[in-house]
Amino acid sequence: MSQHHLKGKTVLITGGAKNLGGLISRKFAEQGANLLIHYNSTATQADAEETLKAVQAFGIKAILVQADLSNIQNIEQLFIRANAEFGGVDIAINTVGRVLKKPYLDTTEQEFDGMNDINNKIAYFFIQSAGRHLNPNGKICTIVTSLLAAYTGLYSTYEGLKAPVEHYTRAASKEFGERGISVTAVAPGPMDTPFFYGQEAPEAVAYHKSASALGGLTKIEDIEPLVRFLVTDGWWITGQTIFANGGYTTR
């Protein structure tokens, strides 16, 4: 994809320090985008600073912002800060998520509330703030999960609380379309990152690897170009959730 698509564009990315978010930050910077990179906590600070150095090496402008987005005021502040620093936001990408693998009968209210904050509430208000602040013809993309098309137990809160994002994506795309703003969601299969392995026993990892038609886990390198396409040349795709998982689930 040619460089001019992202040159001089401002991209706001949540969870942009490591894993998929970190790769998106690096690849978008390589294409000339300026970046506001959000990260959640001091636990990620070293990764965030490493990513900042890597993107600045491409000669673009980038800033890091640490914030707990479950306080939705902090989401709004990200966009206000980006407007102040860069004079607007063109592309907003939300990679925030949390997996919980647990039997339905063992899941506590506290766990449900935490999963709801991260997977559902943040996603809703991220799209809202993006819709409020994005430049005309801006782009919004949220990372969800291919489990949305799975028939499985043990992920009830993860699947269930990511599922609404499909509906938010449709509704927002309809409402923001008159300003040329596309809104999409990308549903990766189980990704070969620490985010995945923390939840899974070795035999479950083996199953997930064997379950895709093309073989193996989803690589972040296979997802980043799709996200980049959706927020550039693929702008005509809107209101959609795109499953990218090597044939792990489909519908």
C-alpha positions as CSV (number, residue, x, y, z in Angstrom):
1,M,0.0,0.0,0.0
2,S,1.5,3.3,-1.0
3,Q,2.9,5.6,1.6
4,H,0.8,8.7,0.9
5,H,-2.3,7.1,2.4
6,L,-1.0,7.7,5.9
7,K,1.5,10.5,5.5
8,G,0.6,13.3,7.8
9,K,-2.5,11.5,9.1
10,T,-3.0,11.4,12.9
11,V,-3.8,8.0,14.4
12,L,-5.0,7.5,17.9
13,I,-4.5,3.9,19.1
14,T,-5.5,2.4,22.4
15,G,-3.3,-0.5,23.7
16,G,-0.7,0.7,21.2
17,A,2.4,-0.3,23.1
18,K,2.7,-4.0,22.5
19,N,1.4,-7.1,20.7
20,L,-1.0,-6.2,17.9
21,G,-1.3,-2.6,19.0
22,G,2.5,-2.2,19.0
23,L,2.8,-3.6,15.5
24,I,0.1,-1.3,14.3
25,S,1.9,1.7,15.8
26,R,5.2,0.7,14.1
27,K,3.7,-0.1,10.7
28,F,1.5,3.1,10.6
29,A,4.5,5.2,11.6
30,E,6.6,3.6,8.8
31,Q,3.9,4.8,6.4
32,G,4.2,8.4,7.8
33,A,1.4,8.6,10.3
34,N,1.7,10.7,13.5
35,L,0.6,8.8,16.6
36,L,-1.0,9.1,20.0
37,I,-0.2,5.8,21.6
38,H,-2.3,4.9,24.7
39,Y,-1.2,2.3,27.2
40,N,-3.1,1.1,30.3
41,S,-0.7,0.9,33.2
42,T,2.9,1.2,34.5
43,A,3.2,-2.6,33.8
44,T,3.3,-1.7,30.1
45,Q,5.4,1.4,30.4
46,A,8.7,-0.2,29.3
47,D,7.0,-1.6,26.2
48,A,5.4,1.7,25.5
49,E,8.7,3.6,25.7
50,E,10.3,1.1,23.4
51,T,7.5,1.5,20.9
52,L,7.7,5.3,21.1
53,K,11.5,5.1,20.2
54,A,10.8,2.7,17.4
55,V,8.1,4.9,15.8
56,Q,10.0,8.2,16.3
57,A,12.9,6.6,14.3
58,F,10.6,7.0,11.2
59,G,10.7,10.7,11.7
60,I,7.0,11.1,12.7
61,K,5.5,12.9,15.7
62,A,4.3,10.6,18.5
63,I,3.2,10.9,22.1
64,L,2.5,8.3,24.8
65,V,-0.5,8.6,27.2
66,Q,-1.1,6.3,30.1
67,A,-4.7,6.0,31.2
68,D,-7.3,3.6,32.7
69,L,-10.0,3.9,30.0
70,S,-12.7,2.2,32.2
71,N,-13.1,5.8,33.4
72,I,-14.6,7.1,30.2
73,Q,-13.5,10.7,30.9
74,N,-10.0,9.3,30.1
75,I,-11.2,8.2,26.7
76,E,-12.5,11.7,25.9
77,Q,-9.2,13.2,27.2
78,L,-7.2,11.1,24.7
79,F,-9.0,12.8,21.8
80,I,-8.8,16.2,23.4
81,R,-5.1,15.7,23.9
82,A,-4.6,14.5,20.3
83,N,-6.5,17.5,19.0
84,A,-4.3,19.8,21.0
85,E,-1.0,18.1,19.9
86,F,-1.8,17.3,16.3
87,G,-4.7,19.6,15.4
88,G,-7.2,16.7,14.8
89,V,-7.5,12.9,14.6
90,D,-8.0,11.1,11.3
91,I,-8.0,7.4,12.4
92,A,-9.0,5.9,15.8
93,I,-8.2,2.3,16.5
94,N,-9.2,0.5,19.7
95,T,-7.2,-2.7,20.5
96,V,-8.2,-3.0,24.2
97,G,-9.5,-6.3,25.4
98,R,-9.3,-8.8,28.2
99,V,-9.9,-12.6,28.0
100,L,-11.4,-14.6,30.8
101,K,-11.6,-18.4,30.4
102,K,-13.8,-19.7,33.1
103,P,-16.9,-21.9,33.6
104,Y,-20.2,-19.9,33.5
105,L,-21.1,-21.3,37.0
106,D,-17.8,-20.0,38.5
107,T,-17.9,-16.5,37.1
108,T,-18.3,-13.8,39.8
109,E,-20.1,-10.5,39.5
110,Q,-16.8,-8.7,40.0
111,E,-15.3,-10.6,37.1
112,F,-18.3,-9.8,34.9
113,D,-18.1,-6.1,35.8
114,G,-14.4,-6.0,34.9
115,M,-14.9,-7.8,31.6
116,N,-17.8,-5.5,30.9
117,D,-15.7,-2.4,31.5
118,I,-12.8,-3.5,29.2
119,N,-14.5,-5.3,26.4
120,N,-17.9,-3.5,26.2
121,K,-18.0,-0.1,27.9
122,I,-14.6,1.1,26.7
123,A,-15.5,0.0,23.1
124,Y,-18.8,1.9,23.2
125,F,-17.4,5.1,24.5
126,F,-14.3,4.9,22.3
127,I,-16.5,4.9,19.3
128,Q,-18.6,7.8,20.8
129,S,-15.5,10.0,21.4
130,A,-14.1,9.1,18.0
131,G,-17.4,10.1,16.4
132,R,-17.4,13.4,18.4
133,H,-13.8,14.3,17.5
134,L,-12.7,12.7,14.2
135,N,-11.9,14.8,11.2
136,P,-14.3,14.5,8.2
137,N,-13.7,11.2,6.3
138,G,-12.1,9.7,9.4
139,K,-11.9,6.0,10.2
140,I,-12.7,4.0,13.3
141,C,-11.7,0.3,13.8
142,T,-12.2,-1.9,16.9
143,I,-10.5,-5.2,17.5
144,V,-13.0,-7.9,18.6
145,T,-12.7,-11.7,18.5
146,S,-13.4,-14.6,16.1
147,L,-15.0,-16.4,19.1
148,L,-18.1,-14.3,18.2
149,A,-18.8,-17.0,15.6
150,A,-17.8,-19.9,17.9
151,Y,-20.0,-22.5,19.6
152,T,-18.1,-23.0,22.8
153,G,-18.2,-22.8,26.5
154,L,-15.7,-21.2,29.0
155,Y,-15.6,-17.8,27.3
156,S,-19.1,-16.5,28.1
157,T,-18.0,-13.1,29.3
158,Y,-15.4,-12.6,26.7
159,E,-17.6,-13.5,23.7
160,G,-20.7,-12.0,25.3
161,L,-19.2,-8.7,26.1
162,K,-17.4,-8.3,22.8
163,A,-20.6,-9.2,20.8
164,P,-22.2,-5.8,21.3
165,V,-19.4,-4.1,19.5
166,E,-20.8,-5.5,16.2
167,H,-24.0,-3.6,16.9
168,Y,-22.1,-0.4,18.0
169,T,-20.1,-0.6,14.7
170,R,-23.3,-0.8,12.6
171,A,-25.1,1.9,14.5
172,A,-22.1,4.3,14.5
173,S,-21.4,3.7,10.8
174,K,-25.0,4.6,10.0
175,E,-24.9,7.8,12.1
176,F,-21.4,9.0,11.2
177,G,-21.6,8.0,7.5
178,E,-22.8,11.5,6.3
179,R,-19.4,12.8,7.4
180,G,-17.6,10.2,5.4
181,I,-16.5,8.2,8.5
182,S,-16.2,4.4,8.1
183,V,-16.6,2.2,11.2
184,T,-15.4,-1.4,11.2
185,A,-14.4,-4.2,13.6
186,V,-11.8,-6.9,13.0
187,A,-12.2,-10.3,14.6
188,P,-8.9,-12.1,14.7
189,G,-8.5,-15.8,15.6
190,P,-6.5,-16.8,18.7
191,M,-3.3,-14.7,18.3
192,D,0.2,-15.9,18.9
193,T,0.9,-13.4,21.7
194,P,1.2,-13.5,25.5
195,F,-2.4,-12.1,25.6
196,F,-3.5,-15.6,24.4
197,Y,-1.1,-17.9,26.2
198,G,-2.0,-16.6,29.7
199,Q,-5.4,-18.2,29.5
200,E,-4.7,-21.5,27.8
201,A,-3.4,-24.9,28.9
202,P,-1.0,-26.6,26.5
203,E,-3.6,-29.0,25.2
204,A,-6.0,-26.0,24.5
205,V,-3.2,-24.3,22.6
206,A,-2.7,-27.4,20.5
207,Y,-6.5,-27.5,19.8
208,H,-6.6,-23.8,18.8
209,K,-3.6,-24.3,16.5
210,S,-5.3,-27.3,14.8
211,A,-8.7,-25.7,14.5
212,S,-7.9,-23.2,11.7
213,A,-8.2,-24.4,8.1
214,L,-4.9,-22.8,7.1
215,G,-3.2,-24.2,10.2
216,G,-1.8,-22.5,13.3
217,L,-2.6,-19.4,15.3
218,T,-3.4,-16.0,13.9
219,K,-0.2,-13.8,13.7
220,I,-0.3,-10.1,14.5
221,E,1.5,-9.7,11.1
222,D,-1.6,-11.1,9.4
223,I,-4.0,-8.7,11.1
224,E,-2.1,-5.4,10.9
225,P,-2.4,-5.1,7.1
226,L,-6.1,-5.7,7.2
227,V,-6.6,-2.9,9.8
228,R,-4.4,-0.7,7.7
229,F,-6.5,-1.5,4.6
230,L,-9.8,-0.8,6.3
231,V,-8.7,2.7,7.4
232,T,-7.2,3.6,4.0
233,D,-8.1,2.0,0.6
234,G,-10.8,-0.2,2.2
235,W,-12.8,2.8,3.5
236,W,-15.9,1.7,1.5
237,I,-16.3,-1.2,3.9
238,T,-18.3,0.2,6.8
239,G,-20.6,-1.2,9.5
240,Q,-18.9,-4.6,9.1
241,T,-17.1,-7.1,11.4
242,I,-14.4,-8.8,9.3
243,F,-13.3,-12.3,10.5
244,A,-9.6,-12.8,9.9
245,N,-8.6,-16.2,11.4
246,G,-7.3,-18.6,8.8
247,G,-10.6,-20.4,8.8
248,Y,-10.9,-20.8,12.6
249,T,-14.6,-19.7,12.7
250,T,-16.8,-18.2,10.1
251,R,-20.4,-17.3,9.4
